[in-house]
């Protein structure tokens, strides 16, 4: 194999400067970008090949300064300072519209003696606002190579690659910030850089800070102010204003979008539109998928030779996979809307609107982002809590986010709602959509309620605050987001598909074979479903789930759901396809017609509501648990979460079923 | 504007965001029930959200009513 040069570069900058867009443009790997501080919540890496040089790009979380105030900023500082030997240089991204703010972190990194290239992004936006930036002068004043880009349009990306290839990183000789004389002699002499030692002093890491009688915070404030003054001086020669600011789109939009009353109306309206679309736009592709799989099952059943293989493929694997793929359109639509909201900058306004409302529950305005993205998937949502500065608020957010209705619950809800709610409409809105919206609201309220209760049991404290950038609105990248959604949906299908593939094989095996009925065989094959091993297992747990109104088939569905919720649907599809007594047709029709021995419907209204509530509350996702453990580093809280959610699910479902039946 | 206590008790993030002493700023909106403030400041018209509690650290000089 050909030997390539390897290089690692870091992408660094403030939040919302288009860092992730540059990352996307540079690398081959797709990563979600958003217009909300903290979208890059963990460092991602990607790579590209340029002139035979393999370059690894690490996209660090955005930060305003080298001094961390939250988990994602801590990751950033650690990577930047401690990992200095690993990378060749930093590509620093500066947004033309907020140069001054960006220069704070820039100067700090420069003073650490880290080699850098400067990328000036979205210069066209600045021009549109009547600000002219003299790139030559900026480059001279900062003593650095400056590249202009418009990452969304792919402009300037090649120039970055070229500059990285030529190693045009520059290390600054002179310090931008002179360490005050009275502190200079306090610095530890063994550090490589004076500024590095200063940072340790300021962070209070220097073991003798106390004896040296200094207040770390005062140093940080002093340094920050000094650097801003510095930036003012530099920019005075670089920026020329051509015209007065025109009223921007952002200013016009915010008159409505953060309005005391209309702001909330718009937010609710947006949510309603999203759910309406999730239910209706998705209906057509879902029907196609359903028919395609029914046909596929029929086709394989008639064309494969009779026997176990035929049964496995046509009644095990195909219905199992079809049961989950059918929900791809709904999940895709939901994700697409969420991406557009983040991308446009609207999410930060939602934080602004929700902060006061969430605070009594022990949460922060920033918790709304995990909560809303929890409606897609709890895993990225839990990770996105990292930009919540206060530890208690962060832990609470992590604990309650899995109550939000994630896309894995959607398949379960859809099928159950389809079974128990009639097709009628009210004011042109389908009852089914209203019930679905109700389930989302239920998840949200239970999340809030449990936060309000749990906040009394969490000891960790610390100062809570909200200081957050409100970025300018940007036109979302419709096509780009669409591609991202396709990628995510594909991940969902393959990820869930793998599990469901295996689970459906296991279920098929357990239901195809049964305890022997005559003494000359080891096991009975091709048994009636009621006599299979699966039925035995299901019936074994039946006493535990009977008070909730479930029969053994649902019991099996719930058991398998502890791997992941969506498995329920695959399991049910497989189970009902295996049931030879049931007539031909869609799985949902078979479920609807299924009756208990005493002639009652298996999926009565009470049972359906009970299943809905069980899935709304129970913690049934191993991947989420893994992430919660990683983020909290605590078995106690992870275990507590499982017990709390699943216990609540069991008792609420039982209570409601007993009342309704 | 300036800061109380030399800004020792307030989150450093306010300063990091560029809301420095002697900066002109405008409060454009406030979320209901005493929610966060929507503040616009500086030549770059940066916009940030902060709570009243953080805003209380800021010493304000009223330019409009002072007739400047």
Interface residues (C-beta under 8 A of the other chain):
Chain A: X64 X65 X67 X69 X97 X98 X99 X100 X101 X104 X215 X217 X218 X220 X221 X224 X225 X228 X245 X250 X254 X258 X259 X260 X261 X263 X348 X351 X352 X353 X355 X356 X357 X365 X389 X463 X465 X466 X467 X468 X469 X470 X471 X472
Chain B: X6 X7 X8 X11 X12 X13 X14 X15 X16 X17 X18 X20 X21 X28 X29 X30 X31 X32 X33 X34 X35 X36 X38 X42 X43 X44 X45 X46 X47 X48 X49 X50 X51 X53 X54
